[in-house]
Amino acid sequence: MGYRNLRQCVLDLQAHGHLVAIDEPVEASLEAAAICRRVYAAGGPAIWFRNVRGCSFGMVGNLYGTMDRTRFIFRDTLEFVRKLVALKVDPQSALKRPWKYADVPLRAMTLLPKRVRYGPVLEFKAHKSQLPNLVCWPRDGGSFVTLPVVYTENPEKPGWRFSNLGMYRVQISGNEYLDDEVGLHYQIHRGIGVHHSIAIRHAAKLAVNISIGGPPCLPFAAVMPLPEDLPELVFAGALGGRRIRLVIGANGLAMPAESDFVISGWIDPHQTKPEGPFGDHLGYYAQTHEFPFLKVAAIHHRKDAIWPFTTVGRPPQEDTSFGQMIHDITGPVVPTVLPGVKSVHAVDAAGVHPLLLAIGSERYVPYAAIRRPQELLTQASAILGQGQMSLAKYVLIMAHEDVPDLEIHHIGDYLKRFLERFDPAEDLHFHTRTTIDTLDYSGHGLNSGSKLVIAAAGPKRRELPSEISSQLHLPDGWDQARLVMPGILAVSGVKSQAVRGEPDPSLRSFCSRIYSESALRSFPLVVLCDDAEFTARSLHNFLWVTFTRSNPAADLDGADASTVSKHWSCKLPLVIDARQKPFHSWPLEDDPEIEKQVDSWASPGRPLHGIY
């Protein structure tokens, strides 16, 4: 069965060659995270730092750094979870093939949490200053918990049945936090927000327990997009292969008994403090903003506790495994939740929320001579109303009837088929003043920006150019053009001077001068960027630059653009302004001195020689 606690997992990974234990001293500030990023990029093992300078606790990183290792960790339970998902999709499957589901009733006992009087996490208490001083990026505002599991309960309906597990950034030091305070940065559309709003309504403190370590199933349960009426603790029991044991923390709230650490305390319903900056998963720094904070009652920890951590940054990083696992487990459920939708892919290389690809069905007028988007628009609206998919900034959706052989995770193929079909005069549908990801700084304010749905249906409309014509002439000031892939051109030259929420005048100027340029008009998509060579160097670069640095309503334009009855349209090419704007956040950059130290860890005779 699954691991009872983190140490069991670490020792098992070590025994099977999936983990390297290091006894040389390491700095928790910058060095440990930089090492793990390098090991992750090389497809290397998990790293257990047993000697952290200035700290009595060891740290383990890159636990979920490969899908093979992640599947190994959950090898005893993944098949059972898949069976539960299959029963959700088709409840009759157990009757059709009872032998396949014979073990489900017995193993279902693992789903329900169990209250116990005592657990290992209650053995000791620590002060905040004794915790690892984990800093991942040079401009981070202090030390952070990067794999926290944050537990709250509905103040009006206490108990685990109406609880929430979430993974929200926790700042340990820096800014204005006192010795008994930690910052709690939770983004919009998170379950803790519902509980916090109820506490505010009652003018009551909200009890919060932040678990670090414990069974490896807990972090996955915390990020799993589950229905609001299904507690994450139940999913954790299924994925962990055993009931989650709960004890009571210093604040009177339940907490996992097998955790390595639990920071226990309360949120004041109205108080906030500055939190951040912090390098985040879009590849930029989340800047300093007011967020709730926890008044700490106690920091519980078990004997020989290990501090698990991850480091986030421009994807792919270790958290990519979380997204892949979520898709593996929940993919079959999509058609039951979103009728007509065949598959959905949140593109990791674009930062997850900025770009969503979908394949739907177009059945509204099956007898029409030419298919056009109708049902697809209904499905796109449903996608934008579903959980965290509501934070998507760009949604591209195609009809399965037109591309029956298309695999949605083949992104280059998807974009090719899409660009062959979409009609810029009819298929662009904007949401101009709405919510976007808290970590996305391309919009017109914190949590605020726009969305664009492009729905393509019908036969292939055009051939995509696969080379740049020698006849191509760029408008004045634009001096570099590179082919990203057939149909997509990256252009650079003019630096952006845009004001937040408004188009850069040079975007309109560019578009007004390209309609007569036939070599440019042969490309359905042109991306304005700061470095065309970098943007075109790889599909990953294109996805990251284009979709993390643009706000659809302000940064899209095209040839011969017009608005009729409030519907915006243009002729080809569609132009996306993906230049770095003056108000954008700062991209993440490594510290050169730290990188030299990381190089030395892989030299002959050092612990990571031959790994990267």
C-alpha positions as MATLAB code, in Angstrom:
seq = 'MGYRNLRQCVLDLQAHGHLVAIDEPVEASLEAAAICRRVYAAGGPAIWFRNVRGCSFGMVGNLYGTMDRTRFIFRDTLEFVRKLVALKVDPQSALKRPWKYADVPLRAMTLLPKRVRYGPVLEFKAHKSQLPNLVCWPRDGGSFVTLPVVYTENPEKPGWRFSNLGMYRVQISGNEYLDDEVGLHYQIHRGIGVHHSIAIRHAAKLAVNISIGGPPCLPFAAVMPLPEDLPELVFAGALGGRRIRLVIGANGLAMPAESDFVISGWIDPHQTKPEGPFGDHLGYYAQTHEFPFLKVAAIHHRKDAIWPFTTVGRPPQEDTSFGQMIHDITGPVVPTVLPGVKSVHAVDAAGVHPLLLAIGSERYVPYAAIRRPQELLTQASAILGQGQMSLAKYVLIMAHEDVPDLEIHHIGDYLKRFLERFDPAEDLHFHTRTTIDTLDYSGHGLNSGSKLVIAAAGPKRRELPSEISSQLHLPDGWDQARLVMPGILAVSGVKSQAVRGEPDPSLRSFCSRIYSESALRSFPLVVLCDDAEFTARSLHNFLWVTFTRSNPAADLDGADASTVSKHWSCKLPLVIDARQKPFHSWPLEDDPEIEKQVDSWASPGRPLHGIY';
ca = [
       0.000    0.000    0.000;
       0.973    3.673   -0.133;
       3.491    5.389    2.137;
       2.418    6.313    5.641;
       4.751    9.314    5.752;
       7.431   11.194    3.835;
      10.411    9.389    5.381;
       9.062    6.025    4.203;
       8.837    7.465    0.704;
      12.338    8.983    0.800;
      13.968    5.751    2.000;
      12.090    3.681   -0.571;
      13.133    5.999   -3.397;
      16.727    5.780   -2.199;
      16.577    1.978   -2.093;
      15.291    1.838   -5.681;
      17.821    4.312   -7.131;
      15.385    7.218   -7.489;
      17.032    9.445   -4.850;
      20.521   10.626   -3.946;
      21.293   11.512   -0.316;
      23.890   14.266    0.155;
      25.772   14.868    3.397;
      27.856   17.820    2.216;
      26.524   21.107    3.632;
      24.171   23.123    1.411;
      22.657   26.585    1.711;
      18.858   26.639    1.860;
      18.963   30.155    0.419;
      19.276   29.961   -3.402;
      21.754   27.070   -3.612;
      19.443   24.108   -2.859;
      16.763   25.329   -5.272;
      19.288   26.059   -8.036;
      20.719   22.542   -7.659;
      17.269   21.000   -7.945;
      16.439   23.045  -11.040;
      19.633   21.775  -12.678;
      18.919   18.166  -11.660;
      15.339   18.449  -12.900;
      16.484   19.743  -16.301;
      18.768   16.706  -16.583;
      15.957   14.270  -15.693;
      17.856   13.376  -12.523;
      16.857   11.841   -9.174;
      15.260   13.301   -6.091;
      17.831   15.019   -3.849;
      17.910   14.595   -0.064;
      20.050   17.307    1.552;
      20.810   15.874    4.988;
      23.086   18.721    6.086;
      21.491   22.160    5.687;
      23.663   24.986    6.962;
      22.266   26.643   10.074;
      19.321   24.245   10.321;
      18.787   20.950   12.137;
      16.269   19.686    9.568;
      17.083   17.998    6.266;
      15.429   18.985    2.986;
      14.294   16.915    0.012;
      13.643   18.304   -3.472;
      12.769   17.069   -6.950;
      10.601   14.287   -5.478;
       8.163   14.518   -8.394;
      10.786   15.573  -10.950;
       9.942   12.878  -13.513;
       6.670   11.208  -14.398;
       8.312    7.804  -13.997;
       9.248    8.621  -10.404;
       5.851   10.150   -9.683;
       4.106    7.019  -10.966;
       6.533    4.900   -8.927;
       5.567    6.769   -5.754;
       1.883    5.998   -6.388;
       2.389    2.622   -8.066;
       0.210    0.774   -5.539;
      -2.789    3.063   -5.859;
      -2.974    4.639   -9.317;
      -4.932    1.751  -10.792;
      -7.474    1.970   -7.969;
      -7.870    5.735   -8.539;
      -8.373    5.112  -12.264;
     -11.097    2.590  -11.421;
     -12.871    5.182   -9.281;
     -12.675    7.662  -12.169;
     -14.034    5.020  -14.577;
     -16.975    4.415  -12.253;
     -17.609    8.166  -12.159;
     -17.662    8.247  -15.970;
     -19.788    5.089  -16.302;
     -21.381    3.810  -13.065;
     -22.630    0.751  -14.963;
     -19.069   -0.479  -15.633;
     -19.030   -2.363  -12.323;
     -22.074   -4.354  -13.466;
     -20.658   -4.961  -16.925;
     -17.259   -6.148  -15.684;
     -17.627   -6.990  -11.980;
     -14.326   -8.901  -11.847;
     -12.392   -5.749  -12.752;
     -13.882   -3.814   -9.823;
     -13.954   -6.631   -7.255;
     -11.415   -4.882   -4.997;
     -13.146   -1.498   -5.011;
     -15.595   -2.014   -2.082;
     -12.839   -3.151    0.290;
     -10.308   -0.526   -0.771;
     -12.967    2.172   -0.604;
     -12.494    2.085    3.153;
      -9.305    4.098    2.610;
     -11.317    7.076    1.411;
     -12.584    8.292    4.770;
     -10.218   10.190    7.109;
      -9.772    8.855   10.631;
      -9.622   10.958   13.811;
      -6.957    9.801   16.276;
      -5.841   11.174   19.626;
      -2.140   11.248   18.967;
       0.234   11.325   16.005;
       3.956   11.757   15.289;
       3.519   15.415   14.321;
       2.681   16.235   17.947;
       6.050   15.024   19.257;
       7.892   18.371   19.132;
       7.434   22.090   18.606;
       9.749   24.536   16.832;
      10.146   28.277   16.427;
       9.805   29.832   13.004;
      13.512   30.755   13.005;
      14.451   27.055   13.205;
      12.788   26.192    9.873;
      14.821   25.958    6.657;
      15.441   29.400    5.154;
      14.375   28.312    1.646;
      14.829   31.040   -0.971;
      14.474   30.006   -4.626;
      15.237   33.130   -6.700;
      17.525   36.153   -6.147;
      14.754   38.752   -5.837;
      12.443   36.689   -3.602;
      11.132   38.716   -0.673;
      12.128   36.163    1.957;
      11.949   32.446    2.669;
       8.898   30.483    1.546;
       7.164   27.136    1.935;
       6.833   25.827   -1.624;
       5.002   22.516   -1.000;
       2.473   23.507    1.679;
      -0.836   21.726    2.166;
      -3.215   24.281    3.670;
      -6.220   22.891    5.570;
      -9.365   24.842    6.464;
     -12.946   23.982    7.356;
     -16.202   25.759    6.623;
     -16.874   27.879    9.746;
     -20.613   27.232    9.385;
     -20.183   23.472    8.856;
     -17.108   22.380   10.821;
     -15.558   18.969   10.187;
     -13.607   17.309    7.381;
     -16.694   16.747    5.199;
     -16.753   20.479    4.375;
     -12.999   21.009    4.461;
     -10.546   22.252    1.865;
      -6.955   21.315    1.130;
      -5.120   23.809   -1.041;
      -1.559   24.655   -2.027;
      -1.020   28.349   -1.423;
       2.294   30.132   -1.111;
       3.424   30.636    2.491;
       6.038   33.299    3.313;
       8.059   32.541    6.427;
      10.368   35.559    6.677;
      10.824   39.018    5.216;
       8.584   42.055    4.722;
       6.646   43.054    7.850;
       6.010   39.606    9.337;
       6.588   39.286   13.072;
       8.129   36.238   14.736;
       4.701   34.650   15.167;
       3.322   35.460   11.680;
       3.540   33.878    8.224;
       2.116   35.202    4.965;
      -0.614   33.281    3.161;
      -0.884   34.101   -0.542;
      -3.897   32.451   -2.076;
      -4.991   33.218   -5.612;
      -8.530   33.875   -6.787;
     -10.923   30.977   -7.284;
      -9.463   28.931   -4.430;
     -11.457   26.955   -1.867;
      -9.930   28.722    1.101;
     -11.470   31.941   -0.219;
     -14.964   30.536    0.368;
     -14.102   29.712    3.982;
     -12.402   33.073    4.484;
     -15.456   34.943    3.181;
     -17.711   33.069    5.623;
     -15.354   33.960    8.486;
     -15.478   37.617    7.436;
     -19.268   37.495    7.364;
     -19.252   36.236   10.954;
     -16.403   38.581   12.025;
     -14.555   35.488   13.249;
     -10.979   34.268   12.949;
     -10.389   31.426   10.484;
      -8.382   28.504   11.845;
      -5.729   27.302    9.386;
      -3.234   24.435    9.543;
      -0.337   24.400    7.071;
       1.094   20.916    6.648;
       4.579   20.339    5.216;
       5.616   16.778    4.456;
       3.603   13.741    5.492;
       2.120   11.266    3.009;
       3.104   12.206   -0.589;
      -0.562   11.977   -1.594;
      -1.367   15.203    0.286;
       0.289   17.703   -2.113;
      -1.433   16.035   -5.082;
      -4.795   16.107   -3.331;
      -4.264   19.807   -2.581;
      -3.911   20.706   -6.287;
      -6.460   18.259   -7.704;
      -9.443   20.070   -9.331;
     -12.240   18.332   -7.438;
     -15.937   19.249   -7.166;
     -16.661   21.509   -4.192;
     -18.692   18.770   -2.485;
     -15.808   16.247   -2.591;
     -13.231   16.846    0.173;
      -9.604   16.573   -0.927;
      -8.935   14.379    2.127;
     -11.060   11.683    0.495;
      -9.016   11.800   -2.695;
      -5.825   11.767   -0.613;
      -6.957    8.523    1.028;
      -7.566    6.923   -2.377;
      -4.224    8.062   -3.827;
      -2.325    7.282   -0.628;
      -3.820    3.822   -0.187;
      -4.703    4.365    3.467;
      -6.998    6.531    5.566;
      -5.622    9.975    6.376;
      -5.198   10.101   10.141;
      -6.104   13.439   11.720;
      -5.113   14.897   15.082;
      -5.952   18.249   16.644;
      -3.451   21.102   16.382;
      -2.755   24.004   18.719;
      -5.597   26.012   17.166;
      -8.204   23.271   17.737;
      -8.337   22.363   14.035;
      -7.609   18.954   12.550;
      -4.252   18.286   10.872;
      -2.604   15.226    9.279;
      -1.059   13.132   12.056;
       1.829   11.948    9.861;
       2.928   15.405    8.702;
       6.552   16.358    9.176;
       5.610   19.921   10.161;
       2.341   21.780   10.751;
       2.158   25.550   11.182;
      -1.009   26.029   13.194;
      -2.807   29.329   13.683;
      -5.550   31.744   12.660;
      -6.259   34.306    9.955;
      -7.785   37.540   11.184;
     -10.834   38.121    8.951;
      -9.764   41.569    7.750;
      -6.027   42.044    8.295;
      -3.454   41.809    5.503;
       0.253   42.470    5.090;
       2.566   42.795    2.082;
       3.615   39.422    0.641;
       6.239   38.725   -2.043;
       7.926   39.171   -4.412;
       8.414   35.526   -5.335;
       9.509   33.716   -8.508;
       6.498   31.869   -9.834;
       5.375   29.281  -12.372;
       4.786   31.712  -15.255;
       8.526   32.444  -15.306;
       8.293   35.890  -13.689;
       8.235   37.343  -10.191;
       4.881   37.659   -8.489;
       5.198   41.153   -7.054;
       4.460   42.455   -3.577;
       0.756   42.739   -2.743;
      -1.443   42.728    0.339;
      -2.533   39.217    1.358;
      -3.872   37.566    4.517;
      -1.401   36.295    7.090;
      -1.455   33.641    9.780;
      -0.994   34.387   13.470;
       0.961   31.306   14.537;
      -0.164   29.406   17.638;
       2.445   26.637   17.298;
       4.717   24.904   14.814;
       4.403   21.178   15.385;
       6.927   18.707   14.013;
       7.769   15.029   14.221;
      11.109   13.519   15.235;
      13.643   13.523   12.364;
      11.314   15.656   10.239;
      12.251   16.287    6.591;
      11.360   19.534    4.818;
      10.077   18.837    1.259;
      10.358   21.634   -1.256;
      10.036   22.423   -4.919;
      11.253   25.345   -6.958;
       8.989   26.960   -9.504;
       9.922   29.047  -12.495;
       9.522   29.196  -16.230;
       8.028   25.835  -17.229;
       8.798   23.034  -17.447;
       9.713   22.600  -13.789;
       8.919   19.948  -11.198;
       5.305   21.137  -10.906;
       4.840   20.025  -14.536;
       4.457   16.492  -13.137;
       1.484   17.669  -11.098;
      -0.267   18.871  -14.246;
       0.485   15.667  -16.140;
      -0.799   13.515  -13.277;
      -3.960   15.587  -13.011;
      -4.597   15.091  -16.721;
      -3.890   11.355  -16.518;
      -6.392   10.952  -13.696;
      -9.129   13.414  -14.645;
      -8.949   13.368  -18.471;
     -11.664   10.698  -18.839;
     -14.046   12.780  -16.693;
     -13.954   15.849  -18.964;
     -16.776   14.727  -21.321;
     -19.061   13.984  -18.347;
     -18.498   17.442  -16.824;
     -18.430   19.369  -20.118;
     -20.909   17.774  -22.525;
     -19.617   17.699  -26.076;
     -16.028   18.497  -25.112;
     -13.690   15.684  -26.102;
     -10.483   16.892  -24.455;
      -8.863   19.924  -22.865;
      -5.173   20.752  -22.461;
      -3.853   23.542  -20.239;
      -0.508   24.213  -21.907;
       2.303   23.970  -19.381;
       4.888   25.718  -21.573;
       2.606   28.784  -21.684;
       2.250   28.897  -17.899;
      -0.895   26.677  -17.687;
      -3.640   29.305  -17.298;
      -2.674   31.636  -20.175;
      -3.446   29.074  -22.917;
      -6.088   26.341  -23.066;
      -6.521   24.083  -26.088;
      -9.772   22.177  -26.534;
     -11.429   19.794  -28.955;
     -15.224   19.861  -28.940;
     -18.167   18.762  -31.045;
     -20.083   20.798  -33.594;
     -23.513   19.150  -33.863;
     -25.968   22.043  -33.820;
     -26.541   22.032  -37.582;
     -25.091   18.718  -38.797;
     -26.823   19.061  -42.169;
     -25.186   22.403  -43.022;
     -23.072   22.414  -46.163;
     -20.199   24.139  -44.334;
     -19.579   23.745  -40.624;
     -19.093   26.912  -38.570;
     -18.630   27.437  -34.807;
     -21.908   27.270  -32.913;
     -21.923   24.478  -30.349;
     -18.201   25.128  -29.909;
     -19.023   28.560  -28.479;
     -21.389   26.997  -25.954;
     -18.652   24.565  -24.961;
     -16.062   27.332  -24.666;
     -18.393   29.200  -22.296;
     -18.792   26.032  -20.238;
     -15.010   25.623  -20.056;
     -14.641   29.194  -18.813;
     -17.236   28.462  -16.138;
     -15.483   25.353  -14.829;
     -13.193   25.575  -11.786;
      -9.680   26.809  -12.414;
     -10.210   26.614  -16.177;
     -12.144   29.833  -15.673;
      -8.757   31.558  -15.340;
      -7.777   30.684  -18.923;
      -6.769   33.744  -20.937;
      -6.748   32.259  -24.445;
      -9.086   29.382  -25.317;
      -8.617   27.776  -28.730;
     -11.263   25.201  -29.611;
     -11.731   23.077  -32.738;
     -14.431   20.681  -33.914;
     -13.614   16.995  -33.542;
     -15.550   16.362  -36.755;
     -12.887   18.306  -38.682;
      -9.825   16.780  -36.992;
     -10.851   13.294  -35.777;
      -7.242   12.071  -35.650;
      -5.827   15.051  -33.723;
      -4.051   14.363  -30.403;
      -4.495   17.459  -28.269;
      -1.094   17.169  -26.579;
       0.683   17.419  -29.935;
       0.730   21.210  -29.658;
       2.501   21.941  -32.925;
       0.033   19.794  -34.858;
      -2.902   21.400  -33.036;
      -1.721   24.917  -33.911;
      -1.132   23.947  -37.538;
      -4.650   22.564  -37.954;
      -6.078   25.545  -36.108;
      -4.291   28.154  -38.205;
      -5.434   26.402  -41.367;
      -9.072   26.838  -40.337;
      -9.840   29.860  -38.171;
     -11.548   32.909  -39.675;
     -10.451   36.235  -38.100;
     -13.599   37.914  -39.366;
     -15.978   35.594  -37.483;
     -14.179   33.439  -34.935;
     -12.721   35.865  -32.372;
     -14.790   36.376  -29.208;
     -13.458   38.669  -26.462;
     -14.230   38.979  -22.745;
     -12.828   42.417  -22.111;
     -13.079   43.145  -18.369;
     -12.831   39.956  -16.376;
     -10.645   37.917  -14.037;
      -7.331   36.310  -14.916;
      -4.695   34.430  -12.948;
      -3.395   36.375   -9.934;
       0.163   35.676  -11.101;
      -0.387   37.040  -14.624;
       0.853   40.633  -14.917;
      -0.101   41.164  -18.555;
      -3.611   42.437  -17.725;
      -4.932   45.806  -16.642;
      -4.610   45.098  -12.902;
      -4.132   42.434  -10.244;
      -6.534   39.562  -11.042;
      -7.897   41.665  -13.906;
      -7.542   41.356  -17.655;
      -9.279   39.925  -20.676;
      -9.908   36.621  -22.419;
     -10.183   35.517  -26.005;
     -12.040   32.498  -27.357;
     -11.162   31.503  -30.918;
     -13.415   28.745  -32.233;
     -12.523   27.124  -35.547;
     -14.735   24.771  -37.531;
     -15.099   23.687  -41.105;
     -12.708   22.719  -43.872;
      -9.136   23.830  -44.307;
      -9.110   27.448  -45.551;
      -5.461   28.084  -46.383;
      -2.006   26.693  -46.912;
       0.516   27.796  -44.306;
       3.789   29.340  -45.504;
       6.789   27.306  -44.365;
       9.457   29.843  -45.253;
       9.933   33.607  -45.303;
       9.679   35.109  -48.744;
      12.618   37.139  -49.990;
       9.982   39.718  -50.944;
       8.980   40.332  -47.312;
       9.420   43.948  -46.238;
       8.876   44.917  -42.606;
       7.476   48.314  -41.585;
      10.037   50.902  -40.488;
      11.656   50.137  -37.131;
      10.988   46.401  -37.301;
      14.217   44.770  -38.356;
      14.066   41.068  -37.534;
      11.645   38.356  -38.713;
      11.925   34.641  -37.933;
       9.744   31.677  -38.826;
       8.417   30.000  -35.670;
       6.625   27.181  -37.513;
       4.495   27.034  -40.672;
       2.020   29.931  -40.469;
       3.622   31.798  -37.543;
       6.080   34.660  -37.886;
       7.955   36.362  -35.026;
       8.929   40.000  -35.601;
      11.025   42.280  -33.377;
      12.562   45.723  -33.461;
      10.435   48.377  -31.725;
      10.389   48.393  -27.910;
       6.996   48.657  -26.228;
       5.941   51.878  -24.531;
       2.444   50.608  -23.682;
       0.402   51.950  -20.795;
      -1.353   49.344  -18.683;
      -4.662   48.267  -20.228;
      -4.134   50.153  -23.488;
      -2.717   49.084  -26.855;
       0.761   50.247  -27.725;
       0.445   52.793  -30.598;
       3.193   50.964  -32.474;
       0.933   47.878  -32.676;
      -1.746   49.792  -34.577;
       0.901   51.451  -36.696;
       2.363   48.046  -37.607;
      -1.053   46.658  -38.554;
      -2.037   49.697  -40.586;
       1.035   49.234  -42.762;
       0.889   45.515  -43.452;
      -2.350   45.128  -45.371;
      -0.607   45.962  -48.629;
       2.324   43.657  -47.849;
       1.369   40.319  -49.416;
       4.343   38.420  -47.966;
       3.196   39.293  -44.440;
      -0.460   38.634  -45.215;
       0.354   35.032  -46.119;
       0.973   34.370  -42.404;
      -2.211   33.897  -40.362;
      -0.367   34.788  -37.129;
       2.350   37.373  -36.535;
       3.823   37.821  -33.057;
       5.540   41.080  -32.141;
       8.250   40.346  -29.593;
      11.491   41.691  -28.141;
      13.723   39.046  -29.703;
      12.428   37.228  -32.783;
      15.375   34.829  -32.838;
      14.749   33.720  -29.227;
      10.977   33.452  -29.757;
      11.376   31.308  -32.878;
      14.140   29.112  -31.453;
      11.670   26.565  -30.059;
       7.946   25.942  -29.721;
       8.356   26.321  -25.948;
       9.879   29.765  -26.353;
       7.049   30.840  -28.670;
       4.353   29.603  -26.288;
       5.938   31.236  -23.258;
       6.590   34.617  -24.871;
       3.295   34.884  -26.747;
       0.824   33.889  -24.075;
       2.445   35.196  -20.881;
       3.183   38.664  -22.307;
      -0.105   39.576  -23.935;
      -3.515   40.776  -22.798;
      -5.984   39.864  -25.590;
      -8.159   42.979  -25.493;
      -5.189   45.360  -25.548;
      -2.576   43.382  -27.434;
      -4.401   41.859  -30.410;
      -4.823   43.637  -33.693;
      -4.786   42.763  -37.353;
      -4.982   43.945  -40.902;
      -8.008   46.078  -41.778;
      -9.537   45.699  -38.287;
     -13.110   46.865  -37.658;
     -15.906   46.631  -35.115;
     -19.482   45.984  -36.250;
     -22.291   45.618  -33.699;
     -19.572   45.330  -31.032;
     -17.969   42.338  -32.773;
     -14.281   42.921  -33.496;
     -12.793   41.364  -36.619;
      -9.818   41.706  -38.913;
      -8.186   40.250  -41.964;
      -5.013   38.219  -41.895;
      -2.601   38.372  -40.312;
      -3.824   38.344  -36.738;
      -1.121   40.190  -34.767;
      -0.344   39.545  -31.084;
       1.813   42.100  -29.298;
       3.901   39.885  -26.986;
       6.602   42.396  -26.174;
       7.647   42.924  -22.579;
       5.626   45.952  -21.450;
       6.899   48.565  -18.964;
       4.324   47.456  -16.380;
       5.003   43.716  -16.686;
       6.780   41.840  -13.921;
      10.444   40.891  -14.141;
      11.455   37.597  -15.783;
      13.320   35.141  -13.564;
      17.099   35.090  -13.965;
      19.678   32.899  -12.256;
      22.341   34.326   -9.960;
      25.710   33.854  -11.766;
      27.634   33.229   -8.529;
      25.139   30.624   -7.351;
      25.302   28.941  -10.769;
      29.079   28.613  -10.383;
      28.525   26.874   -7.052;
      25.986   24.571   -8.679;
      28.504   23.733  -11.412;
      30.964   22.612   -8.758;
      28.526   20.081   -7.280;
      28.798   18.076  -10.520;
      32.594   18.112  -10.749;
      34.527   14.819  -10.328;
      34.406   13.544   -6.772;
      31.393   15.688   -5.827;
      27.954   14.206   -5.008;
      26.224   15.098   -8.285;
      28.993   14.165  -10.698;
      27.464   12.527  -13.773;
      23.901   13.646  -12.952;
      24.012   16.983  -14.814;
];
